[in-house]
């Protein structure tokens, strides 16, 4: 397996986990707390965030998109 495959696999793992976790969270803060420790899976990928603020923005977009389906 090449390095790019490993990076893409890790990114897929992050987004699959996010999809599972988001449904279990009542508030964005719960989602953030669950997903921020997993940010290392995004290292070297197009979704990589340079800091917590960027990660928070990315997760906030996902949160808003997910829950806008129910509004």
VODOFI-947649 format. One record per atom (N, C-alpha, C, O): residue number from 1; atom name; x, y, z. Coordinates in steps of 0.05 Angstrom, whole numbers. Example, Ala and Ser with C-alpha at 12.3 -4.5 7.8 and 13.67 -1.06 7.14 Angstrom:
<seq = 1 | atom = N | X = 264 | Y = -114 | Z = 156> $
<seq = 1 | atom = CA | X = 246 | Y = -90 | Z = 156> $
<seq = 1 | atom = C | X = 264 | Y = -66 | Z = 156> $
<seq = 1 | atom = O | X = 285 | Y = -66 | Z = 169> $
<seq = 2 | atom = N | X = 257 | Y = -45 | Z = 142> $
<seq = 2 | atom = CA | X = 273 | Y = -21 | Z = 143> $
<seq = 2 | atom = C | X = 258 | Y = 1 | Z = 157> $
<seq = 2 | atom = O | X = 268 | Y = 23 | Z = 161> $
//
This chain:
<seq = 1 | atom = N | X = 17 | Y = -24 | Z = 0> $
<seq = 1 | atom = CA | X = 0 | Y = 0 | Z = 0> $
<seq = 1 | atom = C | X = 18 | Y = 25 | Z = 0> $
<seq = 1 | atom = O | X = 36 | Y = 27 | Z = 16> $
<seq = 2 | atom = N | X = 12 | Y = 43 | Z = -18> $
<seq = 2 | atom = CA | X = 28 | Y = 68 | Z = -19> $
<seq = 2 | atom = C | X = 20 | Y = 87 | Z = 2> $
<seq = 2 | atom = O | X = -1 | Y = 84 | Z = 15> $
<seq = 3 | atom = N | X = 37 | Y = 107 | Z = 5> $
<seq = 3 | atom = CA | X = 32 | Y = 127 | Z = 26> $
<seq = 3 | atom = C | X = 6 | Y = 142 | Z = 20> $
<seq = 3 | atom = O | X = -9 | Y = 148 | Z = 39> $
<seq = 4 | atom = N | X = 0 | Y = 149 | Z = -5> $
<seq = 4 | atom = CA | X = -25 | Y = 163 | Z = -11> $
<seq = 4 | atom = C | X = -49 | Y = 146 | Z = -4> $
<seq = 4 | atom = O | X = -70 | Y = 157 | Z = 4> $
<seq = 5 | atom = N | X = -47 | Y = 120 | Z = -8> $
<seq = 5 | atom = CA | X = -70 | Y = 103 | Z = -1> $
<seq = 5 | atom = C | X = -75 | Y = 103 | Z = 29> $
<seq = 5 | atom = O | X = -97 | Y = 103 | Z = 38> $
<seq = 6 | atom = N | X = -53 | Y = 103 | Z = 44> $
<seq = 6 | atom = CA | X = -55 | Y = 104 | Z = 73> $
<seq = 6 | atom = C | X = -68 | Y = 130 | Z = 82> $
<seq = 6 | atom = O | X = -86 | Y = 130 | Z = 100> $
<seq = 7 | atom = N | X = -60 | Y = 152 | Z = 70> $
<seq = 7 | atom = CA | X = -71 | Y = 178 | Z = 77> $
<seq = 7 | atom = C | X = -101 | Y = 179 | Z = 71> $
<seq = 7 | atom = O | X = -117 | Y = 188 | Z = 87> $
<seq = 8 | atom = N | X = -108 | Y = 169 | Z = 47> $
<seq = 8 | atom = CA | X = -136 | Y = 169 | Z = 39> $
<seq = 8 | atom = C | X = -153 | Y = 150 | Z = 57> $
<seq = 8 | atom = O | X = -176 | Y = 156 | Z = 63> $
<seq = 9 | atom = N | X = -141 | Y = 127 | Z = 64> $
<seq = 9 | atom = CA | X = -155 | Y = 109 | Z = 83> $
<seq = 9 | atom = C | X = -160 | Y = 122 | Z = 110> $
<seq = 9 | atom = O | X = -182 | Y = 120 | Z = 121> $
<seq = 10 | atom = N | X = -140 | Y = 137 | Z = 120> $
<seq = 10 | atom = CA | X = -144 | Y = 151 | Z = 145> $
<seq = 10 | atom = C | X = -165 | Y = 172 | Z = 143> $
<seq = 10 | atom = O | X = -181 | Y = 176 | Z = 162> $
<seq = 11 | atom = N | X = -165 | Y = 187 | Z = 121> $
<seq = 11 | atom = CA | X = -186 | Y = 207 | Z = 117> $
<seq = 11 | atom = C | X = -213 | Y = 194 | Z = 116> $
<seq = 11 | atom = O | X = -232 | Y = 205 | Z = 128> $
<seq = 12 | atom = N | X = -216 | Y = 172 | Z = 103> $
<seq = 12 | atom = CA | X = -241 | Y = 157 | Z = 102> $
<seq = 12 | atom = C | X = -250 | Y = 149 | Z = 130> $
<seq = 12 | atom = O | X = -273 | Y = 151 | Z = 137> $
<seq = 13 | atom = N | X = -231 | Y = 139 | Z = 146> $
<seq = 13 | atom = CA | X = -237 | Y = 131 | Z = 173> $
<seq = 13 | atom = C | X = -248 | Y = 154 | Z = 189> $
<seq = 13 | atom = O | X = -267 | Y = 151 | Z = 204> $
<seq = 14 | atom = N | X = -235 | Y = 178 | Z = 186> $
<seq = 14 | atom = CA | X = -244 | Y = 202 | Z = 201> $
<seq = 14 | atom = C | X = -273 | Y = 208 | Z = 193> $
<seq = 14 | atom = O | X = -289 | Y = 212 | Z = 211> $
<seq = 15 | atom = N | X = -279 | Y = 209 | Z = 167> $
<seq = 15 | atom = CA | X = -306 | Y = 217 | Z = 159> $
<seq = 15 | atom = C | X = -327 | Y = 196 | Z = 165> $
<seq = 15 | atom = O | X = -350 | Y = 203 | Z = 170> $
<seq = 16 | atom = N | X = -320 | Y = 170 | Z = 164> $
<seq = 16 | atom = CA | X = -339 | Y = 149 | Z = 172> $
<seq = 16 | atom = C | X = -345 | Y = 152 | Z = 202> $
<seq = 16 | atom = O | X = -368 | Y = 150 | Z = 211> $
<seq = 17 | atom = N | X = -324 | Y = 157 | Z = 218> $
<seq = 17 | atom = CA | X = -328 | Y = 160 | Z = 247> $
<seq = 17 | atom = C | X = -346 | Y = 185 | Z = 252> $
<seq = 17 | atom = O | X = -364 | Y = 184 | Z = 269> $
<seq = 18 | atom = N | X = -340 | Y = 207 | Z = 238> $
<seq = 18 | atom = CA | X = -355 | Y = 231 | Z = 241> $
<seq = 18 | atom = C | X = -385 | Y = 226 | Z = 235> $
<seq = 18 | atom = O | X = -403 | Y = 236 | Z = 249> $
<seq = 19 | atom = N | X = -390 | Y = 211 | Z = 214> $
<seq = 19 | atom = CA | X = -417 | Y = 205 | Z = 206> $
<seq = 19 | atom = C | X = -432 | Y = 188 | Z = 228> $
<seq = 19 | atom = O | X = -455 | Y = 192 | Z = 233> $
<seq = 20 | atom = N | X = -417 | Y = 170 | Z = 241> $
<seq = 20 | atom = CA | X = -429 | Y = 154 | Z = 262> $
<seq = 20 | atom = C | X = -434 | Y = 171 | Z = 287> $
<seq = 20 | atom = O | X = -455 | Y = 170 | Z = 300> $
<seq = 21 | atom = N | X = -414 | Y = 187 | Z = 295> $
<seq = 21 | atom = CA | X = -414 | Y = 202 | Z = 319> $
<seq = 21 | atom = C | X = -435 | Y = 225 | Z = 319> $
<seq = 21 | atom = O | X = -448 | Y = 231 | Z = 339> $
<seq = 22 | atom = N | X = -437 | Y = 238 | Z = 296> $
<seq = 22 | atom = CA | X = -454 | Y = 262 | Z = 294> $
<seq = 22 | atom = C | X = -483 | Y = 256 | Z = 302> $
<seq = 22 | atom = O | X = -497 | Y = 272 | Z = 313> $
<seq = 23 | atom = N | X = -492 | Y = 232 | Z = 295> $
<seq = 23 | atom = CA | X = -520 | Y = 224 | Z = 301> $
<seq = 23 | atom = C | X = -525 | Y = 220 | Z = 331> $
<seq = 23 | atom = O | X = -547 | Y = 220 | Z = 340> $
<seq = 24 | atom = N | X = -503 | Y = 215 | Z = 345> $
<seq = 24 | atom = CA | X = -505 | Y = 210 | Z = 374> $
<seq = 24 | atom = C | X = -503 | Y = 235 | Z = 391> $
<seq = 24 | atom = O | X = -507 | Y = 234 | Z = 415> $
<seq = 25 | atom = N | X = -497 | Y = 257 | Z = 378> $
<seq = 25 | atom = CA | X = -492 | Y = 282 | Z = 393> $
<seq = 25 | atom = C | X = -516 | Y = 301 | Z = 391> $
<seq = 25 | atom = O | X = -528 | Y = 304 | Z = 370> $
<seq = 26 | atom = N | X = -522 | Y = 312 | Z = 414> $
<seq = 26 | atom = CA | X = -544 | Y = 331 | Z = 416> $
<seq = 26 | atom = C | X = -535 | Y = 360 | Z = 411> $
<seq = 26 | atom = O | X = -551 | Y = 377 | Z = 403> $
<seq = 27 | atom = N | X = -509 | Y = 365 | Z = 416> $
<seq = 27 | atom = CA | X = -498 | Y = 392 | Z = 413> $
<seq = 27 | atom = C | X = -472 | Y = 391 | Z = 398> $
<seq = 27 | atom = O | X = -458 | Y = 370 | Z = 399> $
<seq = 28 | atom = N | X = -466 | Y = 412 | Z = 384> $
<seq = 28 | atom = CA | X = -440 | Y = 413 | Z = 370> $
<seq = 28 | atom = C | X = -417 | Y = 408 | Z = 388> $
<seq = 28 | atom = O | X = -398 | Y = 395 | Z = 379> $
<seq = 29 | atom = N | X = -417 | Y = 418 | Z = 412> $
<seq = 29 | atom = CA | X = -395 | Y = 414 | Z = 430> $
<seq = 29 | atom = C | X = -389 | Y = 384 | Z = 435> $
<seq = 29 | atom = O | X = -366 | Y = 377 | Z = 438> $
<seq = 30 | atom = N | X = -410 | Y = 368 | Z = 436> $
<seq = 30 | atom = CA | X = -406 | Y = 339 | Z = 440> $
<seq = 30 | atom = C | X = -392 | Y = 328 | Z = 415> $
<seq = 30 | atom = O | X = -374 | Y = 311 | Z = 417> $
<seq = 31 | atom = N | X = -400 | Y = 337 | Z = 392> $
<seq = 31 | atom = CA | X = -388 | Y = 328 | Z = 367> $
<seq = 31 | atom = C | X = -359 | Y = 336 | Z = 366> $
<seq = 31 | atom = O | X = -341 | Y = 320 | Z = 359> $
<seq = 32 | atom = N | X = -353 | Y = 361 | Z = 373> $
<seq = 32 | atom = CA | X = -326 | Y = 371 | Z = 373> $
<seq = 32 | atom = C | X = -309 | Y = 355 | Z = 392> $
<seq = 32 | atom = O | X = -286 | Y = 347 | Z = 386> $
<seq = 33 | atom = N | X = -319 | Y = 350 | Z = 416> $
<seq = 33 | atom = CA | X = -304 | Y = 335 | Z = 436> $
<seq = 33 | atom = C | X = -297 | Y = 307 | Z = 427> $
<seq = 33 | atom = O | X = -276 | Y = 296 | Z = 432> $
<seq = 34 | atom = N | X = -316 | Y = 295 | Z = 413> $
<seq = 34 | atom = CA | X = -312 | Y = 267 | Z = 403> $
<seq = 34 | atom = C | X = -292 | Y = 266 | Z = 379> $
<seq = 34 | atom = O | X = -277 | Y = 247 | Z = 376> $
<seq = 35 | atom = N | X = -293 | Y = 287 | Z = 362> $
<seq = 35 | atom = CA | X = -278 | Y = 285 | Z = 337> $
<seq = 35 | atom = C | X = -251 | Y = 299 | Z = 338> $
<seq = 35 | atom = O | X = -233 | Y = 291 | Z = 323> $
<seq = 36 | atom = N | X = -247 | Y = 318 | Z = 355> $
<seq = 36 | atom = CA | X = -221 | Y = 332 | Z = 355> $
<seq = 36 | atom = C | X = -198 | Y = 314 | Z = 361> $
<seq = 36 | atom = O | X = -176 | Y = 318 | Z = 350> $
<seq = 37 | atom = N | X = -200 | Y = 294 | Z = 379> $
<seq = 37 | atom = CA | X = -178 | Y = 276 | Z = 383> $
<seq = 37 | atom = C | X = -171 | Y = 259 | Z = 358> $
<seq = 37 | atom = O | X = -149 | Y = 247 | Z = 356> $
<seq = 38 | atom = N | X = -190 | Y = 257 | Z = 339> $
<seq = 38 | atom = CA | X = -186 | Y = 241 | Z = 315> $
<seq = 38 | atom = C | X = -173 | Y = 257 | Z = 292> $
<seq = 38 | atom = O | X = -169 | Y = 246 | Z = 271> $
<seq = 39 | atom = N | X = -167 | Y = 282 | Z = 297> $
<seq = 39 | atom = CA | X = -157 | Y = 300 | Z = 276> $
<seq = 39 | atom = C | X = -131 | Y = 290 | Z = 263> $
<seq = 39 | atom = O | X = -125 | Y = 297 | Z = 240> $
<seq = 40 | atom = N | X = -116 | Y = 275 | Z = 278> $
<seq = 40 | atom = CA | X = -91 | Y = 265 | Z = 267> $
<seq = 40 | atom = C | X = -95 | Y = 247 | Z = 242> $
<seq = 40 | atom = O | X = -77 | Y = 243 | Z = 226> $
<seq = 41 | atom = N | X = -119 | Y = 236 | Z = 240> $
<seq = 41 | atom = CA | X = -126 | Y = 219 | Z = 216> $
<seq = 41 | atom = C | X = -126 | Y = 236 | Z = 191> $
<seq = 41 | atom = O | X = -125 | Y = 225 | Z = 169> $
<seq = 42 | atom = N | X = -128 | Y = 262 | Z = 193> $
<seq = 42 | atom = CA | X = -130 | Y = 280 | Z = 170> $
<seq = 42 | atom = C | X = -102 | Y = 290 | Z = 162> $
<seq = 42 | atom = O | X = -100 | Y = 304 | Z = 142> $
<seq = 43 | atom = N | X = -82 | Y = 284 | Z = 177> $
<seq = 43 | atom = CA | X = -54 | Y = 293 | Z = 171> $
<seq = 43 | atom = C | X = -46 | Y = 286 | Z = 143> $
<seq = 43 | atom = O | X = -47 | Y = 262 | Z = 135> $
<seq = 44 | atom = N | X = -39 | Y = 306 | Z = 127> $
<seq = 44 | atom = CA | X = -29 | Y = 301 | Z = 100> $
<seq = 44 | atom = C | X = -51 | Y = 298 | Z = 79> $
<seq = 44 | atom = O | X = -45 | Y = 291 | Z = 56> $
<seq = 45 | atom = N | X = -76 | Y = 301 | Z = 87> $
<seq = 45 | atom = CA | X = -98 | Y = 298 | Z = 68> $
<seq = 45 | atom = C | X = -109 | Y = 325 | Z = 60> $
<seq = 45 | atom = O | X = -103 | Y = 345 | Z = 72> $
<seq = 46 | atom = N | X = -126 | Y = 326 | Z = 39> $
<seq = 46 | atom = CA | X = -139 | Y = 351 | Z = 32> $
<seq = 46 | atom = C | X = -156 | Y = 363 | Z = 54> $
<seq = 46 | atom = O | X = -160 | Y = 387 | Z = 54> $
<seq = 47 | atom = N | X = -165 | Y = 347 | Z = 72> $
<seq = 47 | atom = CA | X = -182 | Y = 357 | Z = 95> $
<seq = 47 | atom = C | X = -166 | Y = 366 | Z = 119> $
<seq = 47 | atom = O | X = -177 | Y = 375 | Z = 139> $
<seq = 48 | atom = N | X = -139 | Y = 363 | Z = 117> $
<seq = 48 | atom = CA | X = -122 | Y = 370 | Z = 140> $
<seq = 48 | atom = C | X = -126 | Y = 399 | Z = 149> $
<seq = 48 | atom = O | X = -129 | Y = 417 | Z = 132> $
<seq = 49 | atom = N | X = -127 | Y = 403 | Z = 175> $
<seq = 49 | atom = CA | X = -131 | Y = 429 | Z = 187> $
<seq = 49 | atom = C | X = -105 | Y = 437 | Z = 201> $
<seq = 49 | atom = O | X = -93 | Y = 421 | Z = 215> $
<seq = 50 | atom = N | X = -98 | Y = 462 | Z = 198> $
<seq = 50 | atom = CA | X = -73 | Y = 472 | Z = 210> $
<seq = 50 | atom = C | X = -75 | Y = 477 | Z = 240> $
<seq = 50 | atom = O | X = -55 | Y = 477 | Z = 254> $
<seq = 51 | atom = N | X = -100 | Y = 482 | Z = 249> $
<seq = 51 | atom = CA | X = -103 | Y = 488 | Z = 277> $
<seq = 51 | atom = C | X = -132 | Y = 481 | Z = 286> $
<seq = 51 | atom = O | X = -148 | Y = 473 | Z = 270> $
<seq = 52 | atom = N | X = -137 | Y = 484 | Z = 312> $
<seq = 52 | atom = CA | X = -163 | Y = 477 | Z = 323> $
<seq = 52 | atom = C | X = -185 | Y = 494 | Z = 311> $
<seq = 52 | atom = O | X = -208 | Y = 485 | Z = 307> $
<seq = 53 | atom = N | X = -179 | Y = 519 | Z = 304> $
<seq = 53 | atom = CA | X = -200 | Y = 537 | Z = 292> $
<seq = 53 | atom = C | X = -209 | Y = 526 | Z = 265> $
<seq = 53 | atom = O | X = -233 | Y = 526 | Z = 259> $
<seq = 54 | atom = N | X = -190 | Y = 518 | Z = 249> $
<seq = 54 | atom = CA | X = -197 | Y = 507 | Z = 223> $
<seq = 54 | atom = C | X = -213 | Y = 481 | Z = 226> $
<seq = 54 | atom = O | X = -232 | Y = 476 | Z = 211> $
<seq = 55 | atom = N | X = -204 | Y = 464 | Z = 245> $
<seq = 55 | atom = CA | X = -219 | Y = 439 | Z = 250> $
<seq = 55 | atom = C | X = -247 | Y = 445 | Z = 260> $
<seq = 55 | atom = O | X = -266 | Y = 432 | Z = 251> $
<seq = 56 | atom = N | X = -249 | Y = 464 | Z = 277> $
<seq = 56 | atom = CA | X = -276 | Y = 471 | Z = 287> $
<seq = 56 | atom = C | X = -294 | Y = 481 | Z = 264> $
<seq = 56 | atom = O | X = -317 | Y = 474 | Z = 263> $
<seq = 57 | atom = N | X = -283 | Y = 497 | Z = 247> $
<seq = 57 | atom = CA | X = -298 | Y = 507 | Z = 224> $
<seq = 57 | atom = C | X = -307 | Y = 484 | Z = 206> $
<seq = 57 | atom = O | X = -330 | Y = 483 | Z = 197> $
<seq = 58 | atom = N | X = -289 | Y = 465 | Z = 201> $
<seq = 58 | atom = CA | X = -295 | Y = 442 | Z = 184> $
<seq = 58 | atom = C | X = -317 | Y = 425 | Z = 196> $
<seq = 58 | atom = O | X = -336 | Y = 418 | Z = 183> $
<seq = 59 | atom = N | X = -314 | Y = 420 | Z = 222> $
<seq = 59 | atom = CA | X = -335 | Y = 403 | Z = 236> $
<seq = 59 | atom = C | X = -361 | Y = 419 | Z = 238> $
<seq = 59 | atom = O | X = -382 | Y = 407 | Z = 237> $
<seq = 60 | atom = N | X = -360 | Y = 445 | Z = 241> $
<seq = 60 | atom = CA | X = -384 | Y = 461 | Z = 243> $
<seq = 60 | atom = C | X = -399 | Y = 460 | Z = 217> $
<seq = 60 | atom = O | X = -424 | Y = 458 | Z = 217> $
<seq = 61 | atom = N | X = -385 | Y = 460 | Z = 194> $
<seq = 61 | atom = CA | X = -398 | Y = 458 | Z = 168> $
<seq = 61 | atom = C | X = -413 | Y = 431 | Z = 166> $
<seq = 61 | atom = O | X = -435 | Y = 429 | Z = 156> $
<seq = 62 | atom = N | X = -399 | Y = 410 | Z = 174> $
<seq = 62 | atom = CA | X = -411 | Y = 383 | Z = 173> $
<seq = 62 | atom = C | X = -435 | Y = 381 | Z = 191> $
<seq = 62 | atom = O | X = -456 | Y = 370 | Z = 184> $
<seq = 63 | atom = N | X = -433 | Y = 393 | Z = 215> $
<seq = 63 | atom = CA | X = -455 | Y = 393 | Z = 235> $
<seq = 63 | atom = C | X = -479 | Y = 408 | Z = 223> $
<seq = 63 | atom = O | X = -501 | Y = 398 | Z = 224> $
<seq = 64 | atom = N | X = -474 | Y = 431 | Z = 212> $
<seq = 64 | atom = CA | X = -496 | Y = 447 | Z = 200> $
<seq = 64 | atom = C | X = -509 | Y = 433 | Z = 177> $
<seq = 64 | atom = O | X = -534 | Y = 433 | Z = 174> $
<seq = 65 | atom = N | X = -493 | Y = 421 | Z = 160> $
<seq = 65 | atom = CA | X = -504 | Y = 406 | Z = 137> $
<seq = 65 | atom = C | X = -521 | Y = 383 | Z = 146> $
<seq = 65 | atom = O | X = -542 | Y = 378 | Z = 136> $
<seq = 66 | atom = N | X = -511 | Y = 368 | Z = 166> $
<seq = 66 | atom = CA | X = -526 | Y = 344 | Z = 176> $
<seq = 66 | atom = C | X = -553 | Y = 352 | Z = 187> $
<seq = 66 | atom = O | X = -573 | Y = 341 | Z = 180> $
<seq = 67 | atom = N | X = -553 | Y = 372 | Z = 205> $
<seq = 67 | atom = CA | X = -577 | Y = 378 | Z = 220> $
<seq = 67 | atom = C | X = -596 | Y = 397 | Z = 204> $
<seq = 67 | atom = O | X = -619 | Y = 400 | Z = 211> $
<seq = 68 | atom = N | X = -586 | Y = 409 | Z = 182> $
<seq = 68 | atom = CA | X = -604 | Y = 425 | Z = 165> $
<seq = 68 | atom = C | X = -624 | Y = 408 | Z = 151> $
<seq = 68 | atom = O | X = -645 | Y = 417 | Z = 142> $
<seq = 69 | atom = N | X = -618 | Y = 382 | Z = 149> $
<seq = 69 | atom = CA | X = -637 | Y = 363 | Z = 136> $
<seq = 69 | atom = C | X = -663 | Y = 361 | Z = 153> $
<seq = 69 | atom = O | X = -683 | Y = 353 | Z = 142> $
<seq = 70 | atom = N | X = -661 | Y = 367 | Z = 178> $
<seq = 70 | atom = CA | X = -684 | Y = 363 | Z = 196> $
<seq = 70 | atom = C | X = -698 | Y = 389 | Z = 204> $
<seq = 70 | atom = O | X = -717 | Y = 388 | Z = 220> $
<seq = 71 | atom = N | X = -690 | Y = 411 | Z = 192> $
<seq = 71 | atom = CA | X = -702 | Y = 437 | Z = 199> $
<seq = 71 | atom = C | X = -723 | Y = 444 | Z = 179> $
<seq = 71 | atom = O | X = -736 | Y = 464 | Z = 181> $
//
